[in-house]
Amino acid sequence: MVRSAASFQERWPWLGPDLQTLRDTIRPLPLPADRGEPITIGLEPISSGPGPGTGPGAPGRGGRLVALHDPPITGPAKGLVLVVHGLGGSSAREGVRRQALCLQRAGFAVLRLNLRGAGPGRALAAGTYAASCNADLLPVVAKARAMAGSLPLLGVGLSLGGTMLLNALREQPQALDGLVTASSPLDLAACSKAIGRPRNWVYQRWLLQRLVAQTLADPFGVSGQERQALLVGGGPRTIRAFDAAITAPRWGYHSVDHYYAEASPLASLLNDQSPRRAPLLLVHAADDPWVPVDALHQLVSGLNPGVNGGTQRGMEVCIPAKGGHNGFHGVGDGPLGSWSDAVAVQWLSALVA
């Protein structure tokens, strides 16, 4: 059973949603050297039909993704955990490394994925990723399943990475044997609106700077129309504008609203009656400044009573009052871990036990 949401208490001085969110940026963790073994995963080009395009900068041109494999600290692995980063992130981000180290200490092997265009894989695949990118993610899951062998294959998705993994399970319900998401958007339109609020202008500007730089660094090139959208007039001013100019057309959606509607997992989770879908734990702070908690409350209202209001068909929802966006820096945390890291490890350990 997962720890109760009421067990989370903010650790001084990281009080409030913004300091919780920014803690790792303000005071970087003393992480050990990254000794992950690079693993490359080949992607098949998409030549026709709905989905990613094949022009300059479009993801349909195939290529390769890079993931880093971390063995458990001691002893044989009791499972392999695929960890997927969020928007503007990579395998090297503090939250990803922190979660991976906690899993390794608990006896899991970890595969830290760099999504299309992110981290050390930037030069190996054209384009950028999206909230629903199964053409990329499912080959990674297949590779991870082969690596796991007879061991359980589990997932942890941080922020948008959790949204991607939930969307992968819509297509292949048994792709994973269990999944934990932390601060993951279930309603992309609501999330885009929230990050565009005046209070979040610094967050939005930081994310846009990373996304634009990541896109322009594509060695396969960008189209003239994309370059104009990214550079003229100072570039996109909102995440929605970036998604309308880059993400939606690249991934075969006819508008940004179409993209947000189709790539939001909330409706499928509410309507999911499949007994075959992997068990889920969704962790989300009520005070998350980036991703509104409303979608989680909608989900809870559709579930049977259980942990913090919802357990149904192997689905658990945990909503602490505090924690910010993928922060959860709490009283009693270890030097290189957070409350949500520990919750993920505890839940996955119970699952494989």
C-alpha positions, 0 to 999 in steps of 0.5 A: 500500500502506498504511503498516505498523502497526509504523511507528506510534510514540507521540509524547511526552507522549501515551503510553498509550491514554488520553492518546492518546484525550484528546490533542485534548481536553487540548490543542486543536489550533490549527485554522484558521477553519471555512470549509466551505460548508453543504450541506443534504440532504433526507430522505424521511419513512418512513410505514410498514414496518420501520425508524424510527418517526414519533412525536415525536422519531423519525427517520422524520419526514424533515427535512434533514441538514447537511454542510460542503463543503471544497475542496482547498487548491490545484488541482482535486480528485482525488476527493470524500471523505465524512467521518462523525463518531462518537458524540456528535460533529459536523462541528466535532470536532477529529478530523473537522477534522484529517482533513479538513484532511489530505485537503484538503492532499492534493488532495481535496474533503471533505464533512463530514456532521452526522448526524441531531441533530448540530451545525448540523443539530439544528434541521432533523431530528427524532430522533437517529442510530444505528449503522445508519441507511441511511435517512439515510446513503444519501441523503447518499451519493447527494447526494455522488455527484452532487457528485463527478460523474466523480470518485471518491467515497470515505469516511472513518468515524471511530469509529461513523461508520465502522460506519455507512458499513460498514453502508451498503455492506452495502445498496449495495456500490458506494455508495463507491469506497473506505472507510477506517475508524478505531477503528470498532466491528464488534461493538456488544455488545462495545463497549457492554460495554467502555465500561461497564467501571469504568476507562471511567466518565469516558468513558461519563459524557461520552458520555452527557451529550452524547447526552442533551443532543443528544436533549433539544435536539430542537425536534420534541420527545421522547415522555413515555416518552423524557423520563422515561428521560432525566431521572428518577433521573439519566437512563441510567447506561450507553450500553446503557441509552441505546440501549435507551431511545432508539436501538433503539426509534426505529430500529425494533428490538424490543430493544437486543440486536436493535439491536446484533446487526443493526447490527454489521458483523462477520458481514457482513464475514466472509461478504462474497463480493461482488466489487463491494464498495468496497475497505476499509481498517480501522485500529484500535489494539490498546490502544483503551480504548473499542472492543475490538480482538477483532472485528478479530482475528476478521476477520483470522483469516477473511482471507487473509494480507496487511497485518498479517494480512489482505487479501481482496477489497480489504479491508485491516486495520491494527492498530498496538499503540498509538494509543488510540481515534482518537488515533494521535498519533505521532512525525513527525506534522504540526502538524494531523494524526495518523498515522491521518490520514496513513494514510487520505490515503496509502491513498486517494491510491493508490486514486485514482491 
